[in-house]
């Protein structure tokens, strides 16, 4: 992220230790006790926390909430690619129930430790979200088949599989009346346009996060070198069309 606000995170200190009981790495972040996999080093956890907080800064092009004053709330929230639960802890009190989808098995134990203070509000789903039902993946339409109208927020940062996730949520997108989405769109060069077009066709207004990301991790750099990080979507008040496949 080529912006000055990132500087304040580079040297920030975080209280981190290895929990003697669980063996997980434990960190105190904004008053929350967050657990990381046992295989992670203290140094790696520190850098992960710095980056995670930087990504959700009010000036970040990667933030999942559109503006500092926006309050996300409702009955059900879906967080796809939840891993460290840092964002989940930020919004969990605003929803009746939060569903955390995370397929990486090394995170399941730490996630349960982090979210154990919300036993009746959080469900951890150890699967990928995609466009097909398999032993390791699920579609949002199948998961919420009998309760899809109650989903009010979907956040997804799933390493380029965001389009597949949306394709597996046709019913959810078409039937939901008060649904907001925050979908990462920087993993592939064409995803900003593809995700935006997909959601507009289903009656959603689209807004990109301010600013751009420089994909330094893709070397040599790939065009477009500067990309939008997140697209925000909300149901259009007077949709002209409601696409269905």
Residue pairs with C-beta under 8 A, 6 or more apart in sequence:
1 54
1 60
1 61
1 62
1 211
1 213
1 214
2 212
2 214
3 59
3 60
3 211
5 54
5 57
5 59
5 60
6 54
6 57
9 50
9 51
9 53
9 54
9 57
10 50
12 50
12 53
14 27
14 28
14 29
14 46
14 49
14 50
15 27
15 28
16 25
16 26
16 27
16 28
16 42
16 45
16 46
16 49
17 25
17 26
17 42
18 24
18 25
18 26
18 42
19 25
19 26
19 35
22 35
22 109
22 113
23 38
24 35
24 36
24 37
24 38
24 109
24 110
24 113
25 35
25 36
25 37
25 38
25 40
25 41
25 42
25 45
26 33
26 34
26 35
26 36
27 33
27 34
27 35
27 36
27 45
27 46
27 49
28 34
29 49
29 53
29 86
30 89
32 86
32 89
32 114
33 114
34 49
34 84
34 85
34 86
34 89
34 114
35 109
35 110
35 111
35 113
35 114
36 45
36 48
36 84
36 110
37 106
37 107
37 109
37 110
39 106
40 48
48 84
49 84
49 86
52 84
52 86
53 86
54 60
55 62
55 63
56 62
56 63
56 64
56 65
56 86
56 87
56 90
57 63
58 67
58 68
59 210
59 211
60 209
60 211
60 229
61 209
61 210
61 211
61 212
61 213
61 228
61 229
61 230
62 184
62 186
62 209
62 213
62 229
62 230
63 209
63 229
63 230
64 87
64 155
64 157
64 182
64 230
65 72
65 182
66 182
66 207
66 209
66 232
71 94
72 91
72 94
72 95
72 152
72 153
72 180
73 94
73 95
73 152
74 94
74 95
74 96
74 150
74 151
74 152
74 153
74 178
75 95
75 96
75 97
75 150
75 151
75 152
76 95
76 96
76 97
76 98
76 99
76 144
76 147
76 150
76 151
76 152
76 153
77 91
77 94
77 95
77 97
77 98
77 99
77 151
77 152
77 153
77 154
77 155
78 98
78 99
78 101
78 140
78 151
78 153
78 154
78 155
78 156
79 87
79 88
79 98
79 99
79 100
79 101
79 155
80 101
80 129
80 154
80 155
80 156
80 157
80 158
80 165
81 101
81 102
81 156
81 157
81 158
81 159
82 88
82 100
82 101
82 102
82 107
82 111
82 124
83 102
83 104
83 107
83 111
84 107
84 110
84 114
85 100
85 111
85 114
85 115
87 155
88 98
88 100
88 115
88 122
89 114
89 115
91 98
91 153
92 98
92 115
92 118
92 121
92 122
93 121
95 121
95 152
95 153
96 121
97 121
97 122
97 123
98 118
98 121
98 122
98 123
99 123
99 125
99 143
100 111
100 115
100 122
100 123
100 124
100 125
101 125
101 127
101 128
101 129
101 138
102 108
102 111
102 124
102 125
102 126
103 126
103 127
103 128
103 136
103 137
105 126
108 124
108 126
111 124
112 124
115 122
115 124
125 138
125 143
127 136
127 137
127 138
128 136
128 137
128 138
128 158
128 161
129 137
129 138
129 139
129 140
129 156
129 158
129 161
129 164
129 165
129 168
130 137
130 138
130 139
130 161
130 164
130 165
130 168
131 139
131 164
131 165
131 167
131 168
132 139
132 168
133 139
133 142
139 168
139 169
140 148
140 151
140 154
140 165
140 168
140 169
140 172
141 148
141 168
141 169
141 170
141 171
141 172
142 168
144 150
144 151
144 172
145 171
148 171
148 172
148 175
148 176
149 175
149 176
149 177
151 172
151 176
151 179
152 176
152 178
152 179
152 180
153 179
153 180
153 181
153 182
154 169
154 179
154 180
154 181
154 182
154 183
155 181
155 182
155 183
156 162
156 165
156 181
156 182
156 183
156 184
157 184
158 165
158 184
159 187
160 187
160 188
160 191
162 183
162 184
162 185
162 187
162 191
162 195
163 191
163 194
163 195
163 198
166 173
166 183
166 195
166 198
166 199
167 198
170 202
170 244
170 245
172 179
173 179
173 199
173 202
173 204
174 202
174 203
174 242
174 243
174 244
176 235
177 235
178 235
179 234
179 235
180 232
180 233
180 234
181 199
181 204
181 231
181 232
181 233
181 234
182 230
182 231
182 232
182 233
183 195
183 199
183 230
183 231
183 233
184 229
184 230
185 191
185 192
185 195
185 196
185 208
185 227
185 228
185 229
185 230
185 231
186 192
186 213
186 215
186 227
186 228
186 229
186 230
189 222
189 223
189 224
189 227
192 208
192 227
192 228
192 231
195 231
196 206
196 231
199 206
199 231
199 233
200 206
201 241
201 243
202 242
202 243
203 235
203 236
203 239
203 240
203 241
203 242
203 243
204 233
204 234
204 235
204 236
205 233
205 234
205 235
205 236
206 231
206 232
206 233
207 231
207 232
207 233
208 228
208 230
208 231
208 232
209 228
209 229
209 230
209 231
209 232
211 229
212 226
212 227
212 228
212 229
213 226
213 227
213 228
213 229
214 221
214 225
214 226
215 221
215 222
215 225
215 227
